[in-house]
Amino acid sequence: MKTAIVYYSLNGNTKLAAQKIAEILNADEIEIFPKKPYFDRGFKKYFLGGKSAVFGESPELMPYEFNADEYDTVIFGMPVWASCITPPLRTFIEENKASLGGKEIACVLCQSGSGAEKVANKLKALLGISSFKAELVLIDPKDKPNDENEIKIKDFCKELKV
Ligand SMILES: Cc1cc2nc3c(=O)[nH]c(=O)nc-3n(C[C@H](O)[C@H](O)[C@H](O)COP(=O)(O)O)c2cc1C
């Protein structure tokens, strides 16, 4: 049985973390994309993305391949948006929740300041679980690389291997 890391990344920070984790755990990477991309810069990036997250939108996704039967562990990776779940991940979870029962679930949350704790709680509620097998919070790992992030990523992967 394998691990899948399912993630959405607007500016590459979550993507970088997901790639590192996938390499350490030999996990399958499933990057998801909304059919209508979010703005990746400027005022509209924050305003429209933040609004979409706060309103709990579930945008339609580009086709993806995910067969839950192949995995015993699923890691969800996303940026924190206005202390909320990023909408593409919400869509993915809504579409696949029924097939996730009994699996180990973990999360990777990237942020520039704060809000990850709130997102972790919202994510647990959406998934209908009480805890994650492991939880990783990183501050902009691509834009602000540092040794501490590398250590946190390794520790997170160790927790998942136990
Ligand atoms: C719409 C929007 C809302 C955001 N809201 C928050 C927030 O509430 N707290 C925070 O610390 N960072 C917030 N950020 C910053 C991102 O979470 C952070 O830069 C993250 O590392 C970006 O990941 P990505 O490059 O994978 O998209 C927000 C970014 C966007 C675009």
The ligand as a Tripos MOL2 file, in Angstrom:
@<TRIPOS>MOLECULE
LIG
   31    33     1     0     0
SMALL
NO_CHARGES

@<TRIPOS>ATOM
      1 C1         -6.3250   34.3480   -1.0900 C.3       1 LIG1
      2 C2         -5.1770   34.1830   -0.1300 C.ar      1 LIG1
      3 C3         -5.4270   34.2220    1.2180 C.ar      1 LIG1
      4 C4         -4.3720   34.0130    2.1250 C.ar      1 LIG1
      5 N1         -4.6760   33.9980    3.4720 N.ar      1 LIG1
      6 C5         -3.6800   33.7460    4.3640 C.ar      1 LIG1
      7 C6         -3.9610   33.6490    5.7670 C.ar      1 LIG1
      8 O1         -5.1090   33.7360    6.2210 O.2       1 LIG1
      9 N2         -2.9240   33.4290    6.6180 N.ar      1 LIG1
     10 C7         -1.6380   33.3140    6.1770 C.ar      1 LIG1
     11 O2         -0.7460   33.1310    6.9990 O.2       1 LIG1
     12 N3         -1.3390   33.3520    4.8470 N.ar      1 LIG1
     13 C8         -2.3260   33.5610    3.9360 C.ar      1 LIG1
     14 N4         -2.0450   33.5920    2.5920 N.ar      1 LIG1
     15 C9         -0.6620   33.3160    2.1500 C.3       1 LIG1
     16 C10        -0.4580   31.8700    1.6830 C.3       1 LIG1
     17 O3         -1.1330   30.9460    2.5150 O.3       1 LIG1
     18 C11         1.0260   31.5070    1.7160 C.3       1 LIG1
     19 O4          1.7920   32.4450    1.0160 O.3       1 LIG1
     20 C12         1.2870   30.1160    1.1440 C.3       1 LIG1
     21 O5          2.6120   29.7090    1.4660 O.3       1 LIG1
     22 C13         1.1300   30.0730   -0.3810 C.3       1 LIG1
     23 O6          1.1940   28.7540   -0.8380 O.3       1 LIG1
     24 P1          1.2400   28.4020   -2.4090 P.3       1 LIG1
     25 O7          2.4810   29.0610   -2.9360 O.co2     1 LIG1
     26 O8          1.3350   26.9170   -2.4500 O.co2     1 LIG1
     27 O9          0.0160   28.9260   -3.0530 O.co2     1 LIG1
     28 C14        -3.0560   33.7920    1.6600 C.ar      1 LIG1
     29 C15        -2.8100   33.7690    0.2810 C.ar      1 LIG1
     30 C16        -3.8670   33.9510   -0.6030 C.ar      1 LIG1
     31 C17        -3.6020   33.9010   -2.0970 C.3       1 LIG1
@<TRIPOS>BOND
     1     1     2 1
     2     2     3 ar
     3     2    30 ar
     4     3     4 ar
     5     4     5 ar
     6     4    28 ar
     7     5     6 ar
     8     6     7 ar
     9     6    13 1
    10     7     8 2
    11     7     9 ar
    12     9    10 ar
    13    10    11 2
    14    10    12 ar
    15    12    13 ar
    16    13    14 ar
    17    14    15 1
    18    14    28 ar
    19    15    16 1
    20    16    17 1
    21    16    18 1
    22    18    19 1
    23    18    20 1
    24    20    21 1
    25    20    22 1
    26    22    23 1
    27    23    24 1
    28    24    25 2
    29    24    26 1
    30    24    27 1
    31    28    29 ar
    32    29    30 ar
    33    30    31 1
@<TRIPOS>SUBSTRUCTURE
     1 LIG1         1 GROUP 0 **** ****
